[in-house]
């Protein structure tokens, strides 16, 4: 069920979103060669506890996962793109890392994700060790996210947002899966509506002020098909190609789209 938020409630979601954005920025900067994914997980747990936030991932048990998820952040490396379960894995120079993080603060949720390239000078994604094809892939998801946000205006339709996202992928030759996409959120992490990363303009629900959405374009350099890892959670590209994922929580307001997960 979708619940329209008041301006005051959107402000409260923005408080959560600021913490989500800052946490992702902090952890991404720590993702250098030699860093263990479990160290990033433990730091994320400390940050959540210090802030008095509640993880939306801990004990999460949807139908597509295997048992409760006992981590506070999703960390997906290279061909892993969604729901990456942190493991005892050391990052190497040139790895592609996606960090996906959602928490609730005072009852209001925000959700965001970023993909970076692990380099000697930090996860900047712009160093000589980065594969240009990986940089182009990451950039495409960020541009698609920007396009989706720009289309998320009052009076537009949900299909306009999905079409704007999908158009960026199509222009760059990437294949888009419809299996997972964006979603509504507010008091809980997943609310209506589902937001596919492809769509047709002029179709779907009308966006009204107070609608809050997590927009999250993701795709890979090869196939759009996914396989589930042995941990029952991590989703990987079926052909082993590298992947990327960008996400923000966005509110539709009378004054235009408001991004709530900026640091």
C-alpha positions in Angstrom: 0.0 0.0 0.0 1.3 3.5 -0.8 0.9 6.3 1.6 1.3 9.9 0.6 3.7 11.8 2.9 3.2 15.3 4.2 5.9 17.9 3.8 6.8 17.4 7.5 7.1 13.7 7.0 9.3 14.1 3.9 11.6 16.3 6.1 11.8 13.4 8.5 12.7 11.0 5.7 15.4 13.4 4.6 17.0 13.2 8.1 17.2 9.4 7.6 18.4 10.0 4.0 21.2 12.2 5.1 22.5 9.5 7.3 22.2 6.9 4.6 24.1 9.1 2.1 26.8 10.0 4.6 27.3 6.3 5.5 27.6 5.2 1.9 30.2 8.0 1.3 32.2 7.0 4.4 32.2 3.3 3.5 32.9 3.8 -0.2 36.0 5.8 0.8 37.2 2.9 2.9 36.9 0.4 0.1 40.5 0.2 -1.0 42.6 -2.8 -2.0 43.1 -5.0 1.0 39.8 -4.1 2.7 37.7 -7.1 3.8 34.0 -6.9 3.2 33.4 -8.0 6.8 35.3 -4.9 8.0 32.9 -2.7 6.0 29.9 -4.6 7.4 31.2 -4.1 11.0 31.8 -0.4 10.5 28.3 -0.1 9.1 26.9 -1.8 12.2 28.8 0.6 14.4 27.5 3.6 12.5 23.9 2.3 12.7 24.2 1.7 16.4 25.8 5.1 17.1 23.1 6.9 15.3 20.3 5.0 17.0 19.0 3.9 13.6 17.3 0.5 12.8 18.6 -1.6 9.9 16.0 -2.4 7.3 18.1 -5.4 6.3 18.7 -7.2 9.5 16.3 -10.2 9.8 14.8 -9.3 6.5 13.2 -12.4 5.1 11.4 -11.9 1.8 10.3 -14.7 -0.5 13.3 -14.3 -2.8 15.9 -14.7 -0.1 17.1 -17.8 1.8 16.3 -17.2 5.5 16.7 -14.0 7.4 19.4 -11.6 6.2 21.8 -11.1 9.1 23.7 -8.0 7.9 23.1 -4.3 7.8 24.5 -3.5 4.3 24.5 -5.3 1.0 28.0 -5.5 -0.6 28.2 -6.8 -4.1 31.5 -7.3 -6.0 32.1 -7.4 -9.7 29.4 -9.8 -11.2 27.3 -9.5 -8.1 24.7 -6.7 -8.4 21.9 -7.1 -5.8 21.5 -8.3 -2.3 25.2 -9.1 -1.9 25.7 -10.8 1.4 29.0 -9.6 3.1 31.5 -12.4 3.3 35.2 -12.9 4.1 36.5 -11.4 0.9 39.4 -9.0 0.4 38.9 -6.3 -2.2 41.5 -6.1 -5.0 42.6 -3.2 -7.1 40.1 -2.7 -9.9 37.2 -4.5 -8.3 33.7 -3.1 -8.8 31.9 -2.7 -5.5 28.2 -1.9 -5.0 27.1 -0.7 -1.5 23.3 -0.7 -0.8 22.1 0.6 2.5 18.7 1.2 4.1 17.8 2.2 7.6 14.9 3.7 9.6 15.3 6.6 12.0 12.4 7.6 14.2 10.1 5.4 12.1 11.1 6.8 8.6 13.1 4.9 6.0 15.6 5.9 3.4 17.4 3.6 0.9 20.3 4.3 -1.5 23.1 2.5 -3.3 26.3 3.4 -5.1 28.8 1.5 -7.2 32.5 2.4 -7.1 35.7 1.1 -8.5 38.3 0.0 -5.9 41.6 1.7 -6.5 44.9 2.4 -4.8 43.8 5.9 -4.0 40.3 5.0 -2.7 37.1 4.1 -4.3 37.0 7.1 -6.7 36.2 5.2 -9.8 38.4 7.5 -11.8 42.0 6.1 -11.4 44.2 4.5 -14.0 43.6 1.0 -12.5 39.9 1.2 -13.4 38.6 -0.5 -16.5 37.1 2.1 -18.8 34.2 -0.3 -19.5 33.4 -0.4 -15.8 33.5 3.4 -15.5 31.1 3.6 -18.5 28.8 1.1 -16.9 28.7 2.9 -13.6 28.2 6.2 -15.3 25.3 4.8 -17.2 23.4 3.9 -14.1 24.1 7.3 -12.5 22.9 9.1 -15.6 19.8 6.8 -15.7 19.1 7.7 -12.1 19.4 11.4 -12.9 17.0 10.9 -15.8 14.5 9.0 -13.6 14.7 11.7 -10.9 14.1 14.5 -13.5 11.0 12.7 -14.8 9.6 12.2 -11.2 7.4 15.3 -11.2 3.9 15.9 -10.0 1.4 15.0 -12.7 3.7 12.7 -14.6 3.1 9.0 -14.7 5.2 6.2 -13.3 5.9 4.9 -16.8 7.5 8.3 -17.6 10.1 7.6 -14.8 10.7 4.0 -15.9 11.0 5.0 -19.6 13.5 7.7 -18.8 15.7 5.2 -16.9 15.4 2.5 -19.6 16.2 5.0 -22.4 19.7 5.6 -20.9 20.4 1.9 -20.8 19.1 1.4 -24.4 21.2 4.3 -25.7 24.4 2.7 -24.3 23.5 -0.9 -25.3 22.8 -2.4 -21.9 20.2 -5.0 -21.3 17.7 -4.3 -18.5 16.1 -6.9 -16.3 12.5 -6.4 -15.1 12.9 -8.9 -12.3 13.9 -6.2 -9.7 13.6 -2.5 -9.8 12.7 0.5 -7.6 9.9 0.8 -5.1 7.9 3.0 -2.9 9.0 3.4 0.7 8.3 5.4 3.8 7.4 3.8 7.1 8.7 0.5 5.7 11.5 -0.3 3.2 9.2 -1.7 0.5 5.9 -0.2 -0.3 3.8 0.2 -3.5 4.5 0.9 -6.3 7.0 -1.2 -8.0 9.2 0.9 -10.3 10.6 -1.0 -13.3 13.8 0.2 -15.0 12.0 0.0 -18.4 8.6 1.4 -19.2 6.3 3.3 -21.6 5.7 7.0 -21.2 2.2 8.0 -20.2 1.4 4.7 -18.6 0.9 3.8 -14.9 -0.1 5.7 -11.8 -0.1 9.5 -11.7 2.6 10.8 -9.4 1.2 13.0 -6.7 3.0 15.3 -4.2 3.9 13.2 -1.2 4.8 10.1 -3.2 8.2 8.8 -2.1 10.2 6.4 -4.3 13.5 4.5 -4.3 14.7 4.7 -7.9 17.4 2.2 -8.6 18.7 1.5 -12.1 21.0 -1.5 -12.3 22.4 -3.6 -15.1 25.5 -5.3 -16.3 27.9 -5.3 -19.2 26.4 -8.5 -20.6 23.3 -10.5 -20.0 20.3 -9.2 -18.1 19.8 -12.7 -16.6 20.6 -13.3 -12.9 21.7 -16.3 -10.9 21.5 -16.8 -7.2 24.7 -17.4 -5.3 25.2 -20.3 -2.9 24.5 -18.0 0.1 20.8 -17.8 -1.1 20.9 -14.0 -1.4 23.6 -12.6 -3.7 22.4 -12.1 -7.3 25.0 -12.3 -10.0 25.0 -11.8 -13.7 24.4 -15.2 -15.4 27.4 -14.7 -17.7 29.8 -13.4 -15.1 29.9 -9.9 -16.5 30.4 -6.9 -14.2 27.5 -4.9 -13.0 26.5 -1.6 -11.4 23.7 -0.2 -9.4 22.8 3.4 -8.4 19.9 4.4 -6.1 18.4 7.4 -4.4 15.2 8.0 -2.3 13.2 10.7 -4.0 10.1 12.6 -2.9 7.6 14.1 -5.4 6.8 17.6 -4.3 4.9 20.6 -5.6 8.3 22.2 -6.4 9.7 19.2 -8.2 11.6 16.0 -7.2 13.5 16.2 -4.0 16.4 13.8 -3.5 16.5 12.7 0.2 19.6 10.6 0.3 22.4 13.1 -0.4 25.2 13.2 2.1 
